[in-house]
Structure formats: structure tokens, C-alpha cells
Amino acid sequence: MKAKDGVSRGVIVCEEAFNRLVDGAPVVSEHVGIDSSKITAGIVSVEAGFDRGYLKKSRRIHQPLIARIEAYRVEAASSKTTRSPKAQAIKRVQDKLAVLEDELKVACHQRDVVLTQNLQLYERVRELERELARVQPRFGG
């Protein structure tokens, strides 16, 4: 089914999906926050509501869109390697944050283990105090 200018409705839907991905506003939840260098024809097809293999290089009508997707991907990958100092600083801070979050998880787990042990020891002390109170009157103390 042709829509306009000899372009099929499916290609138009895929172009809209590609634009959403580029703008960072996908409708498919798995594509939220996707790295620009990871956008492929398959991702665009799924975002458009088709199966992963909808866009094919062998279909002439798909070739311009696939070329745009590949060009965007290559550009995103190359700009990733030549990041600005500000982007590099942000990446370092994010990496440091991830390490600190992991350390916090470990510390929280250790705290929970120690707290559990302390509660068990407290219960044992209470049991021993009750037993001592029960036994002490017999010995006159």
C-alpha cells in the first residue's frame, strides 16, 4: 500500500519511529534510554510496531531509511569516542556513583547481618536472665 511519493505506509511509520528514537522519546519501553550507537534497523522496526526483520536492505524502498539509520549510528559511535571534557567528567562521576552504590549495598547487607546477630544475642541474654531469676531464689541469692 503506497501512501505518498511512492513510499509505503510501513516506511513512513518506520521513519516516524526512527525520529522518536533520535529524539529520545520512544514508545516501546525497552527502547527508553537506548544508546544512540545501538539504534539499528531492527530496533526501528520494533519501535514502529513491526517485527525486527521488517526493514531489509534488499528492498529498494527501505534503502534510504536504512542508510540514514546506519549514518546516524556511525556518527553516534564516533562522537562517543571523541567526547567533550564535560561528557567525560560526567561519565567519571557516573562511574564513581555506581561504585559507591555498590559499596552502599554491601554495607547495608553487612549492617542487616550484624543487626540480626545482635537481636539473636539480645534474645539469648533475656532467656538466660529469666532462667537465672528462676534459679536464684533456690540458692538464696
C-alpha positions, 0 to 999 in steps of 0.5 A: 500500500503506497501512501505518498511519493511512492513510499509505503505506509510501513516506511513512513511509520518506520521513519516516524519511529526512527525520529522518536528514537533520535529524539529520545522519546520512544514508545516501546519501553525497552527502547527508553534510554537506548544508546544512540550507537545501538539504534539499528534497523531492527530496533526501528522496526520494533519501535514502529510496531513491526517485527525486527526483520521488517526493514531489509536492505534488499528492498529498494524502498527501505534503502534510504531509511536504512542508510540514514539509520546506519549514518546516524549510528556511525556518527553516534559511535564516533562522537562517543569516542571523541567526547567533550571534557564535560561528557567525560567528567560526567561519565567519571562521576557516573562511574564513581556513583555506581561504585559507591552504590555498590559499596552502599549495598554491601554495607547495608547487607553487612549492617542487616547481618550484624543487626540480626546477630545482635537481636539473636544475642539480645534474645539469648541474654533475656532467656538466660536472665529469666532462667537465672531469676528462676534459679536464684531464689533456690540458692538464696541469692 
